[in-house]
């Protein structure tokens, strides 16, 4: 709540998670414009969430502010300089938070500009100069992931229907 209260007034929605697993699931479903991640979290640590984010280019392109009260634990796993995210050490004030967010956005923009040209069915999109093109690629990735999940659910539903039919015989 303290971090949420420090954010400047604006027309945006803050989505909060109680633990790392819930947070990672929200990242996957909501595809936020900014991720603020505590390094020490229950169920799935911030380190584990970070590792999962790094595996997926569409998530890696989202600005990330990593925060912790124990910087030494972060630097054990992720040596400085932090190139893919902004780090802020607790406790921090509003000015430090805003600067960390700006830094994270700049780092994410730099990363997005290094993404290669990506193919979307029916056309090719060059993501190196157009932020909208990068967003289109990210959205298409999300659509592809959802289609994969739908296929898995269809298969599971088919198995369930077969099982029920066998039990009814």
N, C-alpha and C positions, 0 to 999 in steps of 0.2 A: 504494500500500500504506500509505503514511503516513496518508492521510486515513481509510482504512478502519480502521486501528488506533486512530484518535482517536475513532471513533464510540462512544457509550456502549453498554454491554452491553444486549442486548435480544433479543426474539424477532423478528428480521427477517433478510432475505436481501439481501446486497449483490451486485449484478451489475456486473461491470467490463467496460470495452471498451478495446481497444488504440488506437483512433483514433475520430475524429468520425463517420465513416460507420458503423462498427460500432455505436457508441453510439446514433446516430439510429435504426438498424434495431432495436436492442434496445428503445428507447423505444416504437417502434411496435408491437412484438410483445408486450412484457412489461407495458406500461402501468404503470410504477412509481409508487410513492407519493411519491417524491422524486427529483429529478434534480440531480446535482452535476456541473457542467459546467466544464471547463477552457476558457479562451478560446482558447488556442493548442494546436491539435491537428493531427496529420497527416491526410491524405486529405480530410477535411471539417473546416474550422475550427469552433471553438466558436461563432464569430459566425454561420457558415452554419447550424449546428445550431439556434441560437437563432432565426434568421429562419424556419426551417421549423417550429419549435414554435409561433411566433407566428401562423402561418397556420391553425392548427387549434385550435378552442376546447377540444376534449377534452384536447389536450396542453398548451395554455396554462393550463389549470386545475391542472396538476400543480405543486407547489411546486418552485422552481428556485433553486439556489445557484450563482451564477457565480463562478468564481475565476480569478485571474490574478496574476502577479508584476509585471505592468505595467499599472497602473490607467489610465494615460494612453491606452493603446491601446483600452481598453474605452470610456472616456469620449469618445473621438473618434467612435465609432460610436453610442454610447448615452449621451446626456448625463444627468447626475444631475439630479434625484433619480431613483433607480431604483425605479419603481413596480411593475413586474411580477415582479421577482425580488430576491433578496438578493445582494449582492456581498461577497466576502471577498478581501482582498489577501494574497498569499503573501509571506513565510511567515506562518503563523497558528498559534495554539495551540488546544487542545481547547475551551476556554471560548469563544473567538471562533467556532469552527466550530459549536458548539451554539447560540450566539446567532444565527448566520446561518441555521441550519436553522429555528429558531423564527420568525425574521422572514419567511423564505420561506413558511412554512406560513400565517402570518397574512396575507401578501399574496395567496396563492393562495385562501384562504378568502374574503377580501374580493372577489376577482375572481369566484369561484364564485357569490357572493351577488348579483352584478350581472348574471349571465346571465339572459336572458329565459326565459319559460315556453317549454318545448320540447315538440314533439310526438313521441310514440312511437306506431307503428302500434297502434291499438286503445285508446289513451288519451292524455291530455295530462298532462304532468308540470310542476309549478311548482318550479323549482330554486332559488328565491330564499331559502328558509328551511330546506330539508331536505338535509343533506349526502348522505343515501342517494339522494335523487332525482337529485342532480347526478351521483352515481356511476352510477345507472341510465342516465342520458342518455349519459354517457361510454362505458359498455359498449355501449349500442345503437349509438353512432357507430362503435365498434370493429367490431361485428357487421356494420354496413352496409359498412364499408371492406373487411372480409374477404369479404363477398358480392360486392363489386365485383371483388376480386382473383380470386375463383373464376370469375366470368364471363369475365374476361380469359384465365385458364388454360384454360377450356373451349374458348374460341375458338381459342387457340393449339393445343390438342390436336386440334381438328377440322382445322385447317390442316395439322398434322403428319400426321394419318391420310390426308388427301387427297394429300399429297405422296408418302407411302410407297406408296399405292395406284397412283399414276401411275408410279412407278418400277418397280413390280412388273409392270406391263402389258407 
